[in-house]
């Protein structure tokens, strides 16, 4: 009897200990969560971070703080997030994260230093001109650029940004040479197109969409494999005879290494739930960031593919960053 009682007590006791350990492992978060955003307040990425933080908040026992770390094309934010391996930091990453390692010395490696949580949005670049522009088509721009090599100006969101590399793709495949003028982000590019200060640019769709809808910008082509539903009647570059001019912008949620597996799983579920919630979808869509649901594994593969794509563009075009 004593032996049997001992065994029963051991089993029950072991179950209690195991349950306690399990609870300790699963306990996450244990302090406030910091969400790093590489762009200023009011941008599409910032709006996405804040609406997701609001959605996640009721499901977590800790507050969520959104922090905007801007500058250097996002590199400041990416480096800071990579160093914050405390299990309670998240990063709203963007396309430039996979370009920056080719453009400058960075202190992070996307695969080594981060775990994917999921996609938030994927959107194409779009070639836009002022509403009153004499350019009525991509062919008009190509013809003018061939007639005046280096004489046609194109704005970009900065050296090493997706708009810069998309323009390089366009020039290479069209056989033209544009004079690229880098700005400090697409938030500066778009007003200068609207005013006619610069005649054209390839920018991410969220930066231009509300101005296209209001009639201040005219879209001429979409830099994606297929047309975009927000731009009915606007052809892809491929359909216009320039296959290969493809440039996707994207927003994904990452966690620096150190976040416990239970936390990663919880965040993945919360993100997918948020992106299926009508109020969240409406807010993001209004900001031009149409939600796209993609899990951790799919997002990991997507980011790797984007890094390889931009690496090929940089090597093929022999782009030098200064």
C-alpha positions in Angstrom: 0.0 0.0 0.0 2.7 2.4 0.9 4.5 1.7 -2.4 1.3 2.2 -4.3 0.5 5.4 -2.5 4.0 6.6 -3.2 3.6 5.9 -6.9 0.2 7.7 -7.1 1.6 10.7 -5.2 4.6 10.7 -7.5 2.5 10.7 -10.6 0.2 13.4 -9.3 3.1 15.4 -8.0 4.9 15.0 -11.3 1.8 16.1 -13.2 1.7 19.2 -11.0 5.4 20.0 -11.5 5.1 19.4 -15.2 2.0 21.7 -15.4 3.9 24.3 -13.4 6.9 24.2 -15.7 4.6 24.3 -18.8 2.8 27.3 -17.4 6.1 29.0 -16.9 7.2 28.3 -20.4 3.9 29.5 -21.8 3.8 32.7 -19.8 4.3 35.4 -22.3 4.4 38.4 -22.4 5.8 39.3 -19.0 6.4 43.0 -19.7 5.4 45.7 -22.2 5.8 45.0 -25.8 7.7 47.4 -28.0 6.7 47.7 -31.7 9.4 49.4 -33.8 8.3 51.2 -37.0 10.9 52.5 -39.4 8.7 55.3 -40.8 7.3 58.5 -39.3 3.8 58.8 -37.6 0.9 59.0 -40.0 2.5 56.8 -42.7 0.8 53.7 -43.9 3.3 51.5 -42.0 2.7 53.5 -38.8 -1.1 53.3 -39.2 -0.8 49.5 -39.6 1.3 49.2 -36.5 -1.1 51.2 -34.4 -4.2 49.5 -35.6 -2.6 46.1 -35.0 -1.4 47.2 -31.5 -5.0 48.2 -30.7 -6.3 44.8 -31.9 -3.6 42.8 -30.0 -4.0 44.8 -26.8 -7.1 43.1 -25.4 -5.6 39.7 -25.9 -2.4 40.4 -24.0 -1.7 41.2 -20.4 0.8 43.8 -21.2 0.7 47.3 -22.9 2.0 47.7 -26.4 4.1 50.7 -27.2 4.7 51.8 -30.9 8.0 53.5 -31.4 9.0 55.3 -34.6 12.7 55.0 -35.4 13.2 56.8 -38.7 16.2 57.5 -40.9 18.7 55.8 -43.2 16.0 54.2 -45.3 14.8 52.2 -42.3 18.2 50.8 -41.4 18.3 52.5 -38.0 15.1 50.7 -37.0 16.2 47.4 -38.5 19.5 47.5 -36.6 17.8 48.5 -33.3 15.3 45.7 -33.6 18.0 43.1 -34.4 19.8 44.0 -31.2 16.7 43.8 -29.0 16.6 40.1 -28.4 14.5 40.4 -25.3 11.5 38.5 -26.4 9.3 41.6 -26.1 10.2 43.6 -29.3 8.5 43.5 -32.6 9.4 45.1 -35.9 7.1 46.3 -38.7 9.5 45.5 -41.5 9.4 46.8 -45.1 10.9 46.1 -48.5 14.0 48.2 -47.7 15.0 45.6 -45.1 16.1 43.2 -47.8 17.8 45.9 -49.9 19.8 47.6 -47.2 22.4 44.8 -46.8 23.4 45.4 -50.4 23.5 49.2 -50.0 25.4 49.7 -46.7 27.0 48.0 -43.8 24.3 46.8 -41.5 24.4 45.0 -38.2 21.6 42.5 -38.9 20.9 39.4 -41.1 17.2 39.0 -41.8 17.3 35.2 -41.5 19.8 34.9 -38.7 18.3 37.7 -36.4 14.6 37.5 -37.0 11.6 35.2 -36.8 8.6 35.9 -39.1 5.2 36.4 -37.6 3.3 37.0 -40.8 2.5 39.2 -43.7 0.4 42.4 -43.3 0.3 43.7 -46.9 1.9 43.3 -50.3 1.4 46.0 -52.9 3.0 47.0 -56.3 4.9 50.0 -57.4 3.1 52.3 -59.8 4.4 54.7 -62.3 2.6 58.1 -61.8 2.7 61.5 -63.4 0.9 64.8 -62.6 -2.7 64.9 -63.6 -1.9 67.5 -66.3 1.2 65.8 -67.6 1.8 65.6 -71.4 2.8 62.0 -70.8 -0.2 59.9 -71.6 1.5 56.5 -71.6 4.7 54.7 -70.8 5.7 54.9 -74.4 5.6 58.7 -74.3 8.1 58.6 -71.4 10.3 56.1 -73.2 10.3 58.1 -76.5 11.1 61.3 -74.7 13.9 59.7 -72.7 15.4 58.2 -75.8 15.3 61.6 -77.5 16.9 63.3 -74.5 19.2 60.8 -72.7 19.6 61.9 -69.1 17.2 64.8 -69.6 14.0 63.3 -68.2 13.8 63.4 -64.4 12.4 60.7 -62.2 12.0 61.0 -58.4 12.7 58.2 -56.0 12.2 57.7 -52.3 15.9 57.6 -51.7 19.0 55.7 -52.7 18.5 52.0 -52.0 14.7 52.1 -51.8 12.3 50.0 -53.8 11.4 53.1 -55.9 15.0 53.6 -56.8 15.5 50.0 -57.8 12.2 49.8 -59.6 13.3 52.8 -61.7 16.6 51.0 -62.4 14.6 48.0 -63.7 12.5 50.3 -65.9 15.6 52.0 -67.4 17.4 48.7 -68.0 14.5 47.0 -69.7 13.4 50.0 -71.7 16.9 50.9 -72.8 16.7 54.5 -71.4 18.6 56.7 -69.0 16.6 58.8 -66.6 18.0 61.4 -64.2 17.1 60.1 -60.8 16.5 62.6 -58.0 16.4 61.0 -54.6 14.2 62.4 -51.9 13.9 61.6 -48.2 11.1 59.1 -48.6 8.1 58.8 -50.9 6.2 61.3 -48.6 8.4 64.0 -50.2 8.3 62.5 -53.7 4.5 62.5 -54.2 3.9 66.3 -53.5 6.7 67.1 -55.9 5.0 65.1 -58.7 1.6 66.7 -58.0 3.1 70.2 -58.2 5.0 69.3 -61.4 8.4 69.9 -59.8 9.3 66.4 -61.1 7.5 64.8 -64.1 7.3 61.2 -62.9 8.2 58.5 -60.4 7.6 54.9 -59.6 6.3 54.8 -56.0 4.6 52.3 -53.8 0.8 52.2 -54.3 -0.1 53.2 -50.8 1.9 56.5 -51.2 -0.1 57.4 -54.3 -3.5 55.8 -54.1 -5.5 58.6 -52.4 -4.0 61.2 -54.9 -4.9 58.9 -57.8 -8.4 58.6 -56.5 -8.7 62.4 -56.0 -7.4 63.0 -59.6 -4.1 64.7 -58.6 -2.0 61.9 -60.0 -2.3 59.8 -63.2 -1.1 56.2 -63.1 0.4 54.8 -66.3 1.6 51.3 -65.3 1.7 48.9 -62.4 5.0 47.1 -61.5 3.5 43.7 -60.8 2.8 40.4 -62.6 -1.0 41.1 -62.6 -3.1 44.3 -62.7 -4.2 45.7 -59.3 -7.9 45.9 -58.3 -7.4 49.4 -56.9 -6.3 50.6 -60.4 -8.9 49.4 -62.8 -7.9 49.8 -66.4 -4.2 50.3 -65.7 -1.9 47.8 -67.3 1.2 46.2 -66.0 4.6 47.0 -67.4 4.7 43.5 -68.8 1.5 44.0 -70.7 3.0 47.1 -72.2 6.0 45.2 -73.5 8.3 45.5 -70.5 8.1 42.2 -68.7 10.3 42.1 -65.7 9.6 45.5 -64.3 8.2 44.1 -61.1 8.6 45.8 -57.8 6.6 44.9 -54.7 6.4 46.9 -51.6 5.4 45.0 -48.5 4.9 45.2 -44.8 5.5 42.2 -42.5 5.6 41.6 -38.8 8.9 40.2 -37.4 10.2 39.3 -34.0 13.9 39.5 -33.2 15.3 36.1 -32.1 14.6 35.5 -28.5 10.9 35.6 -28.6 9.6 32.2 -27.1 7.9 29.8 -29.5 4.6 30.2 -27.6 4.8 34.0 -28.1 5.5 33.5 -31.9 2.5 31.2 -32.2 0.3 33.5 -30.2 1.3 36.5 -32.3 0.8 34.6 -35.6 -2.8 33.8 -34.5 -3.5 37.3 -33.4 -2.2 38.8 -36.6 -4.3 36.5 -38.8 -7.4 37.2 -36.7 -6.8 40.9 -36.9 -6.4 40.9 -40.7 -9.7 39.1 -41.0 -11.5 41.7 -38.8 -13.7 44.1 -40.8 -12.8 47.2 -38.9 -9.1 46.5 -39.2 -9.4 45.7 -42.9 -11.3 48.9 -43.4 -8.7 51.0 -41.6 -5.8 49.4 -43.5 -7.5 49.6 -46.8 -8.2 53.3 -46.4 -4.5 53.8 -45.8 -3.7 52.0 -49.0 -2.4 48.9 -47.2 -4.7 46.1 -48.3 -4.3 43.2 -45.9 -2.7 40.0 -47.0 -2.8 37.0 -44.7 0.4 34.8 -44.7 1.7 32.6 -41.9 5.2 32.4 -40.5 6.6 29.8 -42.9 5.2 31.5 -46.0 6.5 34.9 -44.8 10.0 33.5 -44.2 10.1 32.2 -47.8 8.7 35.4 -49.2 11.3 37.5 -47.5 14.2 35.3 -48.7 12.8 35.5 -52.2 12.6 39.3 -52.1 16.2 39.5 -50.9 17.4 37.3 -53.8 15.3 39.3 -56.3 16.7 42.7 -55.3 20.2 41.2 -55.2 19.9 40.2 -58.8 18.7 43.7 -59.8 21.6 45.3 -58.0 24.2 43.0 -59.6 22.6 43.1 -63.1 22.4 46.9 -63.1 25.8 47.2 -61.4 24.2 49.7 -58.9 26.7 51.4 -56.6 25.4 53.0 -53.4 27.1 56.1 -52.3 
